[in-house]
Amino acid sequence: MTSVMDVPADIASGRLPLRDYETNFEDATPPLSRKQALIEAARCYYCYDAPCMEACPTGIDIPSFIARIAADNVKGSATTILEANIMGGTCARVCPTEILCEQACVRTAQEQKPVTIGSLQRYATDWLFERGIQPFTRAEPTGRKIAVVGAGPAGLSCAHGLAVLGHEVTVFEARPKPGGLNEYGIAAYKLTNDFAQREVDFILSVGGITIEHGKALGRDIHLAELRADYDAVFLGLGHNAVNALMIEGEGLEGVVNAVDFIAELRQAADKSTLPIGRRIVVIGGGNTAVDAAIQSKRLGAEDVTIVYRRGPDGMSATHMEQEWAQTSGVRIKHWAQPRQVIAMDGRVREVEFEYTMLNEEGRLTGTGEFFRVPADMVFKAIGQCFVPASIGAGELNGVLEFRPDGRFAVNEDRQTSLPNVFAGGDCVAGIDLTVSAVQDGKLAAAAIHRQLSAS
């Protein structure tokens, strides 16, 4: 597998004028002004039994935080949000509100124009962060120590919840920077101005949390040792592998994991130094595919095509994300699956696809008709997974229970088969969203605290 930085002759950096890179990676959704926020907040009905709250995975009291904005109590609004979702700032930017809280908004059914809950949430949390306000006060130290493995949304949410309750938390993170998906896996134009790290700094500023970088489970730290040294352990490991296409030519130079491309782009201080092909093919139908495609276009790719094996309704990327891709100059071709990557002189030149359809039983099948799409680079975005073997599964087998898909089996408290080991985020079953990972961490923190308080 090639790195994005291994540059074939037809892949180049600096395809655009320098000023275009800054423009192309500006904030995709500019924040509301105070006047705009007050007007939008006034549209809310402040429902007593609010369906938007039911649709929010973290259960934010949406009518309450919007009412506080309407009353110009922005600090109170932000505090309401962050008490339920400590990463409310990121979620306001990246959460698919169009299929969650805003879809459930009463005004959606009445007018097809919901209250823009995500924008209002961003308005409140940005106001708080810009003023350096810390609304949380840490409880008296309990003397209890908890290990959190993974400094992504689930791990940081759990760490913050436990620290506020007075526990000492050590977070072990394999990568050089904390933040997980928020730092490495989201399009650069969705989280600008180093927001992911600003949010991490806010979380850590409550105190009681230490992060140790370069520490991977199964390599540098081991579950048995953590259980011996700490009162409880939370595993927020996220995804650790990318699904393979399983086709001929997948290992050719120019075939790149979309998540690696996005991570490299997010960490690049100068986007003009990133090489990109003229012709890009992205295989997949989720947000990662859309983010890779749009950012390829914004780096200067001339022809970008997303190919997905089912129709638009089958894509995990929302219709809004799909429309965003298309209005950004990305083509989306449905009902086709990859069959082989074709090379010339050892480098990618085309991808062959087979048209697909649903058979009489509703199963996806090939039609026997093929076509080819020219490509200098191919981004694989057909999903990520959790592979226990990469974290030393040998020492975990027979100790922890796994689901058939390889993820940790947990109960409603996010407790694993071991009483003092909890897990959350993408390494357990659920919706693979930042907001869901935050909720997992929050629930686990509360359960760990109850367990420690009872012992």
Salt bridges, closest charged atoms under 4 A:
ASP10 OD2 - ARG349 NH1 2.55
ASP27 OD2 - ARG122 NH2 2.59
GLU40 OE2 - ARG43 NH1 2.87
ASP72 OD2 - ARG34 NH2 2.73
GLU111 OE1 - ARG43 NH2 3.20
GLU111 OE2 - ARG107 NH1 2.27
ASP126 OD1 - ARG93 NH2 2.99
ASP126 OD2 - ARG122 NE 2.98
GLU130 OE1 - ARG131 NH1 3.89
GLU168 OE2 - ARG138 NH2 3.11
GLU183 OE2 - LYS177 NZ 3.05
GLU212 OE1 - LYS215 NZ 2.77
ASP220 OD2 - ARG219 NE 2.57
GLU250 OE2 - LYS380 NZ 2.73
GLU253 OE1 - ARG347 NH1 2.76
ASP291 OD1 - LYS190 NZ 3.03
GLU302 OE2 - ARG278 NH1 2.55
ASP303 OD1 - ARG331 NH2 2.89
ASP313 OD1 - HIS319 NE2 2.98
GLU321 OE2 - LYS190 NZ 3.17
GLU350 OE1 - ARG372 NH1 3.29
GLU352 OE2 - ARG372 NE 3.43
GLU354 OE1 - ARG339 NE 2.70
ASP376 OD1 - ARG279 NH2 3.05
GLU395 OE1 - HIS222 ND1 2.93
ASP405 OD1 - ARG403 NE 3.37
ASP405 OD2 - ARG407 NE 3.62
ASP413 OD1 - ARG450 NH2 3.14
ASP426 OD2 - HIS239 NE2 3.69
ASP432 OD2 - HIS239 NE2 3.06
ASP432 OD1 - ARG407 NH1 3.27
ASP440 OD1 - ARG414 NE 2.67
